[in-house]
Amino acid sequence: MSLQLPLDYAAIERILPHRYPFLLVDRVIELEPDRRILGIKNVSQNDRYLWQDEHGSAALPPTILTEAIAQVGAILILAKPENREKIPLFMGIERVRYRRPIHPGDTVEIEAVVKRLRSRMGVLSGAARVNGQVVCDGTMTFALGPKAGGSSSSSAAAEPAGGS
């Protein structure tokens, strides 16, 4: 599978196992293998997982935003041919800060940058921006395991990056 930018929703579905409504990345516009990726999430009033913030406005829950950042990072990792038959397992997050709510109509630019990458694990720093302002940032650790049907030696506590 060769990747040609921008990656649209259909191309992303060929990379990630997620499907609507759990696939949260609408488009990938930049990808530097082993280095960084920039994805887009368009927030719509029709998104089924919106909640009411403290002011009574519809907002994207921080957990969903964290999931979107993890999915963008997973696309970066799975873009490498040698990782296509693997699945990233979400191992942990550190220093995550949510700086302001995200509302319907916002376009979220999600960047993931490799901090450390080995054959079976890695660390990514992620940041989400709306209109150039950081709305969330943090660090995520993942391990690479076999896809379902392969040998299972991964930790039972781990879950696929981007949840299940």
Rosetta blueprint (number, residue, H / E / L):
1 M L
2 S L
3 L L
4 Q L
5 L L
6 P L
7 L E
8 D L
9 Y H
10 A H
11 A H
12 I H
13 E H
14 R H
15 I H
16 L L
17 P L
18 H L
19 R L
20 Y L
21 P L
22 F L
23 L L
24 L L
25 V L
26 D L
27 R E
28 V E
29 I E
30 E E
31 L E
32 E E
33 P L
34 D L
35 R L
36 R E
37 I E
38 L E
39 G E
40 I E
41 K E
42 N E
43 V L
44 S L
45 Q L
46 N L
47 D L
48 R L
49 Y L
50 L L
51 W E
52 Q E
53 D L
54 E L
55 H L
56 G L
57 S L
58 A E
59 A E
60 L L
61 P L
62 P H
63 T H
64 I H
65 L H
66 T H
67 E H
68 A H
69 I H
70 A H
71 Q H
72 V H
73 G H
74 A H
75 I H
76 L H
77 I H
78 L H
79 A L
80 K L
81 P H
82 E H
83 N H
84 R L
85 E L
86 K E
87 I E
88 P E
89 L E
90 F E
91 M E
92 G E
93 I E
94 E E
95 R E
96 V E
97 R E
98 Y E
99 R L
100 R L
101 P L
102 I L
103 H L
104 P L
105 G L
106 D L
107 T E
108 V E
109 E E
110 I E
111 E E
112 A E
113 V E
114 V E
115 K E
116 R E
117 L E
118 R L
119 S L
120 R L
121 M E
122 G E
123 V E
124 L E
125 S E
126 G E
127 A E
128 A E
129 R E
130 V E
131 N L
132 G L
133 Q E
134 V E
135 V E
136 C E
137 D E
138 G E
139 T E
140 M E
141 T E
142 F E
143 A E
144 L E
145 G E
146 P E
147 K L
148 A L
149 G L
150 G L
151 S L
152 S L
153 S L
154 S L
155 S L
156 A L
157 A L
158 A L
159 E E
160 P E
161 A L
162 G L
163 G L
164 S L
